[in-house]
Amino acid sequence: MEPPDRPACGGRLESLLAQPFGDLQPLWAEEAEVLWRTLHWQVEPWKGPMGGLAWVGDGKVLGCLPLCVRGPTAMLGRLFASRWGPTEGVEAGLLSAALHGVFSDPRIQRVSGEFLGAAPRTLEWLVSLWPGQVQPRLLMEVAWTGAGETRTGGLLEPWQGEHLIPAAGLLRRAHGEGPRVFFDPALEDDGGTARLLERIITCPLCGTFEPGASFAARAPESGDLLGFILATRMGTDRGHVAEVAVDPAAQGRGIGKTLITRALEALRGLGCRATHLAVDGDNRKAIRLYRSLGFREYHRFPALRLVRGGEIHPSPGSPGGAKA
Ligand SMILES: CC(C)(COP(=O)(O)OP(=O)(O)OC[C@H]1O[C@@H](n2cnc3c(N)ncnc32)[C@H](O)[C@@H]1OP(=O)(O)O)[C@@H](O)C(=O)NCCC(=O)NCCS
C-alpha cells in the first residue's frame, strides 16, 4: 500500500502540539460552526494539548489532524481544514503526510480514522486511492412522529450504572471480529469498552448523555442484559443515538427496533425535533432497521481503515461483519 502523494498547496506542515493554543481557536470554532450548520452535529472544542499535524499558511492554522498511537494502531482524529483556504488540498496534504509518517514506523500495523468534518471530495479522493479500505460512514436522521410497532416493550428499563459492565461485554460480542473492534484499541477488552461507554455518559464526546432516553433490555427470567441504547442530545432539539447493540443470541427478535423506538419517543418527549446517528455504509442489517423506522441518509463521510500491506479487514465473506 502506497501513501498518496502530497498535493500542491500553499503552506507548510508543522506539529499540532507546537501551535499556540490561541492560534488553534479560530479553526476549532469554525469546525464547530460548519459541523453544526451543515450536519446538525455538535462537537466539543478541544481543551488541551493534542499531538498530530497542523497545516500553517499566511500565519494562520489552516487545518489540523490529531494523531495518537496505541500499540500497533495509529488513530487519526478530527481532520478539519478551513473553508476559507484550499480545503481539499490541505486535507489531502495532512492525510498523506500523516500516512507517510505512520507507515515509516515499523511498529505500526494499522491506521484508523473517521473524518466527519472532511470536505465531500476528500471521501472520493480516498476511495479512489484505496477502494475497499475506505468505508463511507452514513449520517442518518429521522423526525420521529409515531409510536411505531414494538413487540418486546416489557423488556426495557431505564439505563443505570449497573448496566455498564454487562453492556461492555455485549457490545464486544455484538461487533464480533468485525472492523470496529479490530481498528479501535479501546474495544480490545471489556475494561476498555466499559471506559468508552463511560466516556459517552460522562463527557460530551458525541453529544450530552440523555439518561431519560437511554434504555437496557433484560431477559425476563434470567435478568441477563439482551441489549442497550445510549442516547445523547446535540443542541437543544437534536437527539443522537450514540450506541445501540443487541446480544448476537437475541438479535432478530425486535429488541433493537424496540430500543430505538423507545429512545426516539423519549427524545421527542424531551423536545428533540429530529434524531440522528452514524452507521457504517455496509452495516446492512442496521441500515435496513433504521430505514424501516424512517431514518434517511443525509451525509456521508470517510472512515479510513488501513492495514500495513494493504489487506482488507475483514476479509470478504468472513463472519462478524457488524459495524457501528
Ligand atoms: C443493529 C442491531 C442493534 C439490530 O438489533 P436486532 O435486535 O437484531 O434488530 P431487530 O430484531 O429489532 O430488527 C432486525 C430484524 O428483525 C425483524 N423483527 C422485528 N421484530 C421481530 C420479531 N418479533 N420476531 C422476528 N423478527 C423481528 C425486524 O423487522 C428486522 O427485520 P429485517 O432484518 O428483515 O429488517 C443488532 O444487529 C446489533 O447489535 N448489531 C451489532 C452492533 C451494531 O451494528 N449496532 C449499530 C451501530 S450503528
The ligand as an SDF file (V2000), in Angstrom:
LIG
                    3D

 48 50  0  0  0  0  0  0  0  0999 V2000
  -28.2880   -3.4720   14.6150 C   0  0  0  0  0  0  0  0  0  0  0  0
  -28.8480   -4.2670   15.7930 C   0  0  0  0  0  0  0  0  0  0  0  0
  -28.8500   -3.3630   17.0270 C   0  0  0  0  0  0  0  0  0  0  0  0
  -30.2780   -4.6960   15.4700 C   0  0  0  0  0  0  0  0  0  0  0  0
  -30.8090   -5.3810   16.6000 O   0  0  0  0  0  0  0  0  0  0  0  0
  -31.8990   -6.5530   16.4320 P   0  0  0  0  0  0  0  0  0  0  0  0
  -32.4850   -6.7940   17.7560 O   0  0  0  0  0  0  0  0  0  0  0  0
  -31.2950   -7.6990   15.7320 O   0  0  0  0  0  0  0  0  0  0  0  0
  -32.9410   -5.8410   15.4670 O   0  0  0  0  0  0  0  0  0  0  0  0
  -34.4860   -6.2090   15.3190 P   0  0  0  0  0  0  0  0  0  0  0  0
  -34.7240   -7.6360   15.6690 O   0  0  0  0  0  0  0  0  0  0  0  0
  -35.2940   -5.1990   16.0180 O   0  0  0  0  0  0  0  0  0  0  0  0
  -34.6680   -5.9980   13.7830 O   0  0  0  0  0  0  0  0  0  0  0  0
  -33.9410   -6.8410   12.9360 C   0  0  0  0  0  0  0  0  0  0  0  0
  -34.9060   -7.6280   12.1190 C   0  0  0  0  0  0  0  0  0  0  0  0
  -35.7930   -8.4170   12.8910 O   0  0  0  0  0  0  0  0  0  0  0  0
  -37.1560   -8.1290   12.4940 C   0  0  0  0  0  0  0  0  0  0  0  0
  -38.0530   -8.2900   13.6450 N   0  0  0  0  0  0  0  0  0  0  0  0
  -38.6000   -7.3220   14.3800 C   0  0  0  0  0  0  0  0  0  0  0  0
  -39.3960   -7.8510   15.3370 N   0  0  0  0  0  0  0  0  0  0  0  0
  -39.3390   -9.1720   15.2090 C   0  0  0  0  0  0  0  0  0  0  0  0
  -39.9230  -10.2720   15.9110 C   0  0  0  0  0  0  0  0  0  0  0  0
  -40.7460  -10.1250   16.9530 N   0  0  0  0  0  0  0  0  0  0  0  0
  -39.5970  -11.5060   15.5230 N   0  0  0  0  0  0  0  0  0  0  0  0
  -38.7750  -11.6990   14.4860 C   0  0  0  0  0  0  0  0  0  0  0  0
  -38.2070  -10.7140   13.7870 N   0  0  0  0  0  0  0  0  0  0  0  0
  -38.4730   -9.4470   14.1370 C   0  0  0  0  0  0  0  0  0  0  0  0
  -37.0810   -6.7270   12.0400 C   0  0  0  0  0  0  0  0  0  0  0  0
  -38.1460   -6.4290   11.1620 O   0  0  0  0  0  0  0  0  0  0  0  0
  -35.7840   -6.7480   11.3000 C   0  0  0  0  0  0  0  0  0  0  0  0
  -36.0190   -7.4250   10.0950 O   0  0  0  0  0  0  0  0  0  0  0  0
  -35.0760   -7.2430    8.8820 P   0  0  0  0  0  0  0  0  0  0  0  0
  -33.7410   -7.8350    9.2890 O   0  0  0  0  0  0  0  0  0  0  0  0
  -35.7580   -8.0230    7.7980 O   0  0  0  0  0  0  0  0  0  0  0  0
  -35.0110   -5.7560    8.6460 O   0  0  0  0  0  0  0  0  0  0  0  0
  -28.0200   -5.5420   16.0440 C   0  0  0  0  0  0  0  0  0  0  0  0
  -27.9270   -6.2620   14.8340 O   0  0  0  0  0  0  0  0  0  0  0  0
  -26.6130   -5.2980   16.5730 C   0  0  0  0  0  0  0  0  0  0  0  0
  -26.3970   -5.2220   17.7830 O   0  0  0  0  0  0  0  0  0  0  0  0
  -25.6230   -5.2240   15.6780 N   0  0  0  0  0  0  0  0  0  0  0  0
  -24.2200   -5.0450   16.0630 C   0  0  0  0  0  0  0  0  0  0  0  0
  -23.9780   -3.6570   16.6180 C   0  0  0  0  0  0  0  0  0  0  0  0
  -24.3780   -2.6170   15.6040 C   0  0  0  0  0  0  0  0  0  0  0  0
  -24.0980   -2.7500   14.4270 O   0  0  0  0  0  0  0  0  0  0  0  0
  -25.0330   -1.5670   16.1070 N   0  0  0  0  0  0  0  0  0  0  0  0
  -25.4790   -0.4800   15.2660 C   0  0  0  0  0  0  0  0  0  0  0  0
  -24.4340    0.5590   15.1880 C   0  0  0  0  0  0  0  0  0  0  0  0
  -24.9410    1.9580   14.2060 S   0  0  0  0  0  0  0  0  0  0  0  0
  1  2  1  0
  2  3  1  0
  2  4  1  0
  2 36  1  0
  4  5  1  0
  5  6  1  0
  6  7  2  0
  6  8  1  0
  6  9  1  0
  9 10  1  0
 10 11  2  0
 10 12  1  0
 10 13  1  0
 13 14  1  0
 14 15  1  0
 15 16  1  0
 15 30  1  0
 16 17  1  0
 17 18  1  0
 17 28  1  0
 18 19  1  0
 18 27  1  0
 19 20  2  0
 20 21  1  0
 21 22  1  0
 21 27  2  0
 22 23  1  0
 22 24  2  0
 24 25  1  0
 25 26  2  0
 26 27  1  0
 28 29  1  0
 28 30  1  0
 30 31  1  0
 31 32  1  0
 32 33  2  0
 32 34  1  0
 32 35  1  0
 36 37  1  0
 36 38  1  0
 38 39  2  0
 38 40  1  0
 40 41  1  0
 41 42  1  0
 42 43  1  0
 43 44  2  0
 43 45  1  0
 45 46  1  0
 46 47  1  0
 47 48  1  0
M  END
$$$$
